[in-house]
Amino acid sequence: MEHTHHIVVVGGGAGGLELVTRLGNKLGRKGKARITLVDAGLTHVWKPLLHEVASGSLDASANEINYRAHARKHHYEFQLGRMSGIDRQNHRIVIAPFLDEDGDEVVPERHIHYDTLVVSVGSTANDFGTPGAKDHCLFLDSLPQARRFHNLLLNAFLRTNHDAKEGQDHQLPITIIGAGATGVELAAELRLASRELPVYGMNHLAPEDIRISVIEAADRILPALPGRLSLAATRELERQDVQVLTGQPVSEVRENAIVMKDGTEIPSQMTIWAAGIKAPEWLGQLDLETNRGNQLVVKQTLQSVTDPDVFALGDCAACPQPDSDRPVPPRAQAAHQQADTLFKTLRHRIEGGEPVPFVYHDHGSLINFSRYTTVGNLMGNLSGRSMYVEGKVARLFYASLYRMHQNALHGPLRTAIIWAMDRVSRAMQPRLKLH
């Protein structure tokens, strides 16, 4: 393998893990290429599920994929670490030292040689420099953050239940800043938690004691989606007793309050920031062209405009679209499509062929309101028009998105087994994760 073409993929998110899985199965297995995945964590959880982990409606442990175990089955290598630099002249990336929980060095700084480099490190929350946001907001960028959120939520519910039992003031205001898909879906999951926890012993806690608010600076929630979908989502949140505040920019976040642009203060004991995303800041420090959001600027072939041996996909890539002045939107379906296109390009690259231009196809959007309902629009491949869906049909399409991701990682047989095990688990386990 010493002289085999080495493809290094940095970032094991949705797009990155799907890409190395296909490359390993097709190229790594036959010895046509050496495939290496680099990630700062040991496990993968589909990022669109993190709000369910945070609320407790999903057990992350049952949905994690261990990179080392997955690599063994799919013929690629895994390196634990965080990329911190690049030496383009010598085709090497720098991996920062790996530290344990006490800050002691476990593995020193390393260099990994590549022939082709793919950056797929996703995105982080963008607080737009709002005063107090970093200090007083919770974020859902990663699995550790989602788990921390869940622990804090359980403690807050427990405290509120105790105060109610003692006859004290027991209101728990929770505020979500940002009414995109994550913010809206999280609000529904939190409302479900407030109604389920009394079943499991917190019987002094009433759903109306948990005041959930969603704040959006634009004039409607889900501003990037069709107006009909936004209207349906607003009605559903209000039906679930979630306060919706639109046209309300936040000027400051305090420990127990949010200050609006007009000076109004809104009490908030738990504040979640879901108002925007950006690529990780360290990307802007690499010897590669980036935009103001730290995204790597790439051509339509997903190749960096700086270096043809470096590719990027997913939220961290600013990829142009034909006949549009806007780049590909940072969505899970875009990362999935880019992984598919890049797989073809890298196969061609090994064989001396040309890269494949990426063209984004919007298949619509689905918004899930926990166990209550699902609404969305599906794009017609032939007509180009969108079809509004809701209820059980929309829920079926929504569930299929995760199954498609699992199928890309495990194949149809293992995905069917996982689905069956999930059904059994839901029948055996509590409806909420209680620890």
Secondary structure, DSSP 8 states (H G I E B T S, - for coil): -TTS-EEEEE--SHHHHHHHHHHIIIIITTTS-EEEEEESSSEE--GGGHHHHHHTSS-GGGT-EEHHHHHHHHT-EEEES-EEEEETTTTEEEE--EE-TTS-EEE--EEEE-SEEEE----EE--TT-TTHHHH-B--SSHHHHHHHHHHHHHHHHHHHHHHHTTS---EEEEEE--SHHHHHHHHHHHHHHHHGGGGT-TT--GGGEEEEEEESSSSSSTTS-HHHHHHHHHHHHHTTEEEEES--EEEEETTEEEETTS-EEE-SEEEE-S-EE--GGGGGSSS-B-TT--EEB-TTSBBSS-TTEEE-GGGEE-B-TT-SSB----HHHHHHHHHHHHHHHHHHHTT-----------EEEEEETTTEEEEEEE-TTT--EEEEEHHHHHHHHHHHHHHHHHHHH-HHHHHHHHHHHHHHHHHS-SS---
